[in-house]
């Protein structure tokens, strides 16, 4: 991602980008996560995932509870 073209995201009102292994910030805390939910990948309602080729590998997933239409 160090050379063009660069990805550009518009999340609207409900979309979220999760990075694997990194804590996520939410407006309202979702409560304590159990071990199973904390390890789930890709996260619930994921629409697409991407990962880098270099080391360390970074994985990201875009989630949105809405149904996306073509």
Secondary structure as UniProt FT lines:
FT   TURN            12..14
FT   STRAND          16..19
FT   TURN            20..21
FT   HELIX           35..39
FT   TURN            44..45
FT   STRAND          46..51
FT   STRAND          59..63
//
